Amino acid sequence: MPQDKLKEIKVDFDGIVGEPDFNMPKAKIELAKYVLAALFSLVVLLFACSFIPDCFVTERAKKLSENIYQSVVPIVSMILGYYFAKD
């Protein structure tokens, strides 16, 4: 197609794109809050499941709960270090 037949299209983005209404420090705290709340609820659920009689708990479930307990501290420290480290 020859260059002289091409049409120039101008798009006005001023009405579409504006200033972002986004607060990064607040978003970091919100995300960290949700992740830590989910981890806390998981630990509470595992703690509540520890009261189930042993005849209903398999060895695989015990190993899973041990692994989750061991991984909570590194995950929490990673979240706190990443989101609340000095920029």
Buried (B, 14 or more C-beta within 10 A) or exposed (E): EEEEEEEEEEEEEEEEEEEEEEEEEEEBEEEBEEBBEEBEEBBEEBEEEEEEEEEEEEEEEEEEBEEBEEEBEEEBEEBEEEBEEEE
